[in-house]
Amino acid sequence: MIFKEGCATAFFKEPMSKIFGMNLSLDNLTDRPKILEMEEKLFEATDHKQRISLVGRFLLSELKDIRPDMLIFETKLTPRE
């Protein structure tokens, strides 16, 4: 999945400014048992439509209070020279 800037914060506890530019496995950001369960469901899915639905439901279950990572927004708004 690719998130728009600042939006991943709504799903994960870790501030995105701390992991910006890193390539991390999802189990670094959420509980390993949840990931294992999701992997099993994805493996059992018969088509991409089911897989997309599973990932969407998983993300909705992980949805946190939305507090934007202001460091990302401030960086985005700072004009480049």
N, C-alpha and C positions, 0 to 999 in steps of 0.2 A: 504494500500500500504506500502511496505517496500522499503526504498531508500538505495542505497549504501552510505557509509560514504562520506559526503561532497556534495552529489548531490542534496539534498532537497533545498539547498541554491538557486538553479536556479529557484525555484518556489515560494519561500516565502520571504517577506521583513525581517522578524525577523531573526537575526543571529542564526544559529543552535547551536552555542556554548552556547547561553543564555538559551536554552530550552533542552539541551542534558539530556537524562535520564528521562524527564518528559513525562507523558501520557496526551496529549492534544487533544481536539476536533478540527476538521479542522476549525471551525468557530473562533477559537482563532488565526488563521494564515491568514485568508482571509475574504473578505466581507460576512456578514451573508446573504444578499439577493442572492448572487451567490450560496451559499450553499443550501439555500431553493429551488432554481430553480433546482439545481443538484439532490437533494433528490427527488423532484417530478418526474424528468425524469427517475431516477433510479427505482422508484416505478412503473412507467408506462412501463418500459422495460419488454419484454416478456421472455428474457433468459439472461444467464450470458455473452454470447458473446456481446450482446448489452450493458450490464452494463460496461463491460471492455472497450468497445469502447467509451462510454460516459465519463468514468473517464479519459481515455487517452486524449480525446479532451479537457476536462476541464483543465487538467494539461498543455497541450500545450498552451491553452489560458492564463494561468497564468505564462508562461515562462518569466523569467526576464533576464537581462544581466547576463551572468554567471560570477560571481566572487567567486571563491571557498573560503570557510571559512578556512583561513589558520591555525587557532588554531586547527581545527580538523585534518588537514593534518599533522601539526607538531607533534601533539600528536600521530598520527598513525605511524609516522616515527621514533619516539623516541624509542630506544630499551628498552625492559623490562629486568630487572635483576632478 
